Amino acid sequence: MKAAVINKLGDIPRYEDFPDPILNDGDITVKVEAVILDYALKALAAGAHFASKQFYPNLPAVIGHGGIGSLEDGTLVSFRGIKSPYGSMAEKVVIPKAYATPIPQGVTAEQAAVIPSAALSSLGPLKYVAKLQPGETVLINGATSVSGMLAVQIAKYLGAGRVIGTGRNPVSGEKLKELGADAFINLNQPDEKVVEALKKEAGTGYDVILDYLWGHPAEVIINSFTPNALGVPSKRTRFVLIGGLAAWTAQLSGQSLITSGLEIYGMVGGQTPPEAFVEGTKLIWDMIKQGKLSMDIVKYPLKDIEKVWNMEEHGKRIVIVP
């Protein structure tokens, strides 16, 4: 079969022939339909991820650890549980039957490959950590990222009254408004202008802040919460950190923390409780089928893996199709 193969960690994968996987008792063969090319997959193959050797104990190997495929009867499934040296960026995979999960009708292979993981990164914090209530005001810091754009749509779907997004790309800012954002704050301006815009759009205050950036953008937001006079905070603001695209460190004013009513939480996808994961995934499927959740997806054939490996599509997700 044809596959994307590395001979050592750090290699750019090559489109090569690779032995077909062996079918054992309890296994099924899945025809691969779509695999996301994302940061995690690249980091694992580069040897830059703490789990690289766990995923690639034997080399050469086919890259990829999950994806979307079809069974002999045409049923679309998500799959995982591939045994090394095999991987998902191939024409087919062999997996234990239990590791194939049906995809609902009305959802394409490409949508199923890219949307759920990114969408859960915001659905979990909004619904299960911040416990967003209908009518509340949400600020999404880093909303021009792919996950941030999904967060805007999810916040609106969950009933947010106003959703404000931040970012550095005005063009993407206009896209956010098309997706439901009520306002966009450009971070590519002096801090005092950012603070001015934050206060203008806050109305009676932000109820929930979802942060993909941390670093200096978070410093500006949090430090802007320092009141002009001592008093009882008018509301509690739930600040949920889920990414560090700007930096993983930030200098915060203690005055902001003790006077603003700010509550800071942190969450990553792996911390989602199983029952919340199941419920959240079903909600995401429903949103996709209703046309309430969309993402710009770019497809490339598996044979072009060397060409697209280091390619970046800003605001879009790359999907590899055999």
Stockholm file with secondary structure:
# STOCKHOLM 1.0

chainA/1-322         MKAAVINKLGDIPRYEDFPDPILNDGDITVKVEAVILDYALKALAAGAHFASKQFYPNLPAVIGHGGIGSLEDGTLVSFRGIKSPYGSMAEKVVIPKAYATPIPQGVTAEQAAVIPSAALSSLGPLKYVAKLQPGETVLINGATSVSGMLAVQIAKYLGAGRVIGTGRNPVSGEKLKELGADAFINLNQPDEKVVEALKKEAGTGYDVILDYLWGHPAEVIINSFTPNALGVPSKRTRFVLIGGLAAWTAQLSGQSLITSGLEIYGMVGGQTPPEAFVEGTKLIWDMIKQGKLSMDIVKYPLKDIEKVWNMEEHGKRIVIVP
#=GR chainA/1-322 SS CEEEEESSTTCCCEEEECCCCCCCTTEEEEEEEEEEECHHHHHHHHTCSTTHHHHCSSSSEECCSCEEEECTTCCEEEECCCCTTCCSSBSEEEEEGGGEEECCTTCCHHHHHHHHHHHHHHHIIIIIISCCCTTCEEEEETTTSHHHHHHHHHHHHTTCSEEEEEESCHHHHHHHHHTTCSEEEESSSCHHHHHHHHHHHHTTCCSEEEESCCHHHHHHHHHTTCCSSCCCCSSCEEEEECCCSSCSCCCCCHHHHHHSCEEEEECCGGGSCHHHHHHHHHHHHHHHHTTCCCCCEEEEEGGGHHHHTTCCCTTCEEEEEC
#=GC SS_cons         CEEEEESSTTCCCEEEECCCCCCCTTEEEEEEEEEEECHHHHHHHHTCSTTHHHHCSSSSEECCSCEEEECTTCCEEEECCCCTTCCSSBSEEEEEGGGEEECCTTCCHHHHHHHHHHHHHHHIIIIIISCCCTTCEEEEETTTSHHHHHHHHHHHHTTCSEEEEEESCHHHHHHHHHTTCSEEEESSSCHHHHHHHHHHHHTTCCSEEEESCCHHHHHHHHHTTCCSSCCCCSSCEEEEECCCSSCSCCCCCHHHHHHSCEEEEECCGGGSCHHHHHHHHHHHHHHHHTTCCCCCEEEEEGGGHHHHTTCCCTTCEEEEEC
//
